[in-house]
Amino acid sequence: MTNHHLLSFDSPAALARAAATAWVDDVAKSLTAGKNYSVALSGGRFVQTFFALTVELARARSVSFDHVHFFWADERCVPPESPDSNFKIAQETLFEPLHLPAANIHRLRGELDPEIAVRQAITELAKIVPPGESGLPALDLVQLGLGEDGHIASLFPNASREIINCPASYLAVYDSPKPPPRRLSLSYAAIATARQVWVLVSGAGKADALEQSLHPEGKTPLAHLLKNKPGLNIFCHLPKINT
């Protein structure tokens, strides 16, 4: 019996459309219920397609995102106008096309000292998002990608105990194996507290990482999350893997 839902697609476009459809459905339900909605976004090349399809579907169905509060699963320690900024990707492909209110966009301030940026992020998240059973803010959705080494957000293999067991919602990472070395990230605890967690996995180079993560004895960051977050959804377009 698995502790996750593996959803396989025959193309990256089909994966992106399915995830975008599911997200617009979820946002529409919260709108009908009269509730605010909170999400933490990730970066990467693939999310540009995902965001573009979300905009297309939201417009076609007249689903407003004006009640959605946007946070980030992680960010590189760069200015917001940097091409390496996860915020910049979302700003250009999601926020500007949907004309979203600036007050609902809570970016991680990568241009600041990491410890100051983490403190600000923790405070801002707690002001907007009510706590879950763990005591940490419970986001409605955390969207993650998967690295070829099995990393999620900016939580990498061989991390220290301080990072793995961080009790706060956000933390600073100073030794990322991928440049730039300094990053800001949601903690494992904060991700596990979310109502839903989706991992979007596309690309042949990710197959081994996903297979290792789904193994009962897996040691990757995603494997660690799976042990602490039952019911996680994995949307993937990959060569056939053993599950």
C-alpha positions in Angstrom: 0.0 0.0 0.0 1.5 3.4 -1.1 1.4 6.6 0.9 1.2 8.8 -2.3 -0.8 9.2 -5.5 1.3 8.7 -8.7 -0.4 10.3 -11.7 1.4 9.5 -15.0 1.0 11.4 -18.3 2.2 10.8 -21.8 3.6 14.3 -22.4 4.8 17.3 -20.5 1.9 19.3 -21.9 -0.6 16.8 -20.7 1.0 16.8 -17.2 0.9 20.6 -17.1 -2.7 20.8 -18.2 -3.8 18.2 -15.7 -2.1 20.0 -12.8 -3.4 23.4 -14.0 -6.9 22.0 -14.2 -6.7 20.5 -10.7 -5.4 23.8 -9.4 -8.1 26.0 -11.0 -10.7 23.5 -9.7 -9.3 23.8 -6.1 -9.2 27.6 -6.3 -12.8 27.7 -7.7 -13.9 25.6 -4.7 -12.4 28.0 -2.2 -14.0 30.9 -4.1 -17.4 29.2 -3.9 -16.9 28.6 -0.2 -15.9 32.2 0.4 -12.5 31.3 1.8 -9.1 32.8 1.2 -6.6 30.4 -0.4 -2.8 30.1 0.1 -0.2 28.5 -2.1 3.6 28.1 -2.1 5.1 28.1 -5.6 8.3 26.7 -6.9 10.5 27.7 -9.9 12.1 25.9 -12.8 11.5 25.8 -16.5 8.5 23.5 -16.4 6.4 25.8 -14.2 6.3 28.4 -17.0 4.1 26.0 -19.0 2.1 25.1 -15.9 1.5 28.8 -15.1 0.6 29.7 -18.7 -2.0 26.9 -18.8 -3.3 28.0 -15.4 -3.9 31.5 -16.8 -5.6 30.1 -19.9 -7.9 27.9 -17.9 -8.7 30.6 -15.3 -9.7 33.0 -18.0 -11.7 30.5 -19.9 -13.7 29.5 -16.8 -13.8 33.0 -15.3 -12.2 31.8 -12.1 -10.8 34.7 -10.1 -7.4 34.3 -8.3 -7.9 37.6 -6.4 -8.4 35.8 -3.1 -5.3 33.7 -3.5 -2.2 34.5 -1.3 1.0 33.5 -3.0 4.1 32.4 -1.1 7.2 30.4 -2.2 8.5 27.0 -1.5 12.0 28.3 -2.1 14.0 31.2 -3.6 17.6 31.8 -4.6 19.3 34.6 -2.7 19.2 37.0 -5.7 17.3 40.3 -6.4 13.7 39.9 -7.7 14.7 41.1 -11.2 17.4 38.4 -11.6 16.7 35.8 -14.3 17.5 33.2 -11.5 14.6 34.5 -9.3 11.6 32.1 -8.9 9.5 35.2 -8.1 10.4 36.7 -11.6 9.1 33.6 -13.3 5.8 33.7 -11.5 5.5 37.5 -11.9 5.9 37.4 -15.7 3.9 34.2 -16.4 1.2 34.2 -13.7 0.7 37.4 -11.7 0.9 40.0 -14.5 -1.3 38.0 -17.0 -4.0 37.6 -14.3 -3.6 41.2 -13.0 -3.3 39.9 -9.4 -3.3 42.3 -6.4 0.3 43.1 -5.2 -0.9 42.8 -1.6 -1.5 39.1 -2.1 2.0 38.3 -3.4 4.4 37.5 -0.5 7.8 37.0 -2.1 10.9 35.7 -0.4 13.3 38.6 -0.2 16.4 37.0 -1.7 18.2 40.3 -1.9 18.4 40.6 1.9 20.7 38.9 4.4 19.3 35.3 4.5 18.5 35.3 8.3 16.6 38.6 8.0 14.7 37.3 4.9 13.8 34.1 6.8 12.5 36.0 9.8 10.4 38.2 7.6 9.0 35.2 5.7 8.1 33.4 8.9 6.3 36.5 10.2 4.4 37.2 7.0 3.3 33.6 6.5 1.9 33.4 10.0 0.0 36.7 9.6 -1.9 35.3 6.6 -2.2 31.6 7.0 -3.9 30.0 10.0 -1.9 27.3 11.9 -2.5 23.6 11.4 -2.2 20.8 14.0 1.6 21.1 14.1 1.3 24.8 15.1 2.9 26.0 11.8 0.8 27.8 9.2 -1.1 25.3 7.1 -0.9 26.3 3.4 -3.7 25.1 1.2 -1.2 23.9 -1.4 2.6 23.5 -1.8 3.7 23.0 -5.4 7.2 21.4 -5.7 9.5 20.3 -8.4 12.0 17.4 -8.2 15.7 17.7 -8.8 17.8 15.0 -10.4 19.3 14.4 -7.0 15.9 14.0 -5.4 15.8 17.5 -3.9 12.6 19.4 -3.3 12.3 23.2 -2.7 15.9 24.0 -1.5 16.1 20.9 0.7 19.0 18.9 -0.6 20.5 15.4 0.1 23.0 15.1 3.0 21.5 18.1 4.8 22.3 18.7 8.4 20.0 17.6 11.3 19.3 21.3 11.9 17.8 21.6 8.4 16.0 18.3 8.4 14.5 18.9 11.9 13.9 22.7 11.5 10.8 23.5 13.6 10.2 26.9 11.9 8.3 27.4 8.6 11.3 28.8 6.7 15.0 28.4 6.9 18.2 29.6 5.2 20.4 27.3 3.2 24.1 28.3 2.7 25.6 25.3 1.0 23.3 24.4 -2.0 25.2 22.0 -4.3 23.6 23.9 -7.2 24.5 27.6 -7.7 23.8 30.0 -6.1 24.8 28.4 -2.8 22.6 30.7 -0.6 18.9 30.0 -0.7 15.7 30.3 1.3 13.3 27.4 1.7 10.2 26.1 3.3 11.1 23.5 6.0 10.1 19.9 5.8 7.7 20.5 8.8 6.0 23.4 7.0 5.6 21.4 3.7 4.2 18.4 5.7 1.7 20.7 7.4 0.1 21.9 4.1 -3.4 20.6 3.2 -2.1 19.4 -0.1 1.4 18.8 -1.6 1.9 18.3 -5.3 5.2 17.3 -7.0 5.5 18.1 -10.7 8.1 15.9 -12.3 9.0 16.1 -16.0 12.2 15.1 -17.8 14.1 11.9 -18.4 16.8 13.0 -16.0 14.3 12.8 -13.1 13.4 9.1 -13.5 16.1 7.7 -11.3 15.5 10.3 -8.6 11.8 9.6 -8.5 12.3 5.8 -8.4 14.8 6.1 -5.6 12.4 8.4 -3.7 9.5 6.0 -4.0 11.5 3.0 -2.8 10.6 2.0 0.8 14.2 2.5 1.9 14.7 5.7 -0.1 17.0 8.4 1.3 16.3 11.4 -1.0 14.7 14.6 0.3 11.4 13.6 -1.4 11.6 10.1 0.2 11.9 11.9 3.6 8.9 14.0 2.9 6.8 11.0 1.7 7.4 9.4 5.1 5.9 12.4 6.8 3.2 13.5 4.3 0.7 10.8 3.4 -1.5 11.4 0.4 1.0 13.5 -1.5 0.2 13.8 -5.3 3.0 13.2 -7.8 2.3 14.4 -11.4 4.9 12.9 -13.7 5.9 12.4 -17.3 8.9 10.0 -17.2 10.0 6.7 -18.7 8.2 3.8 -16.9 9.4 3.5 -13.3 8.9 0.8 -10.7 6.5 1.8 -7.9 
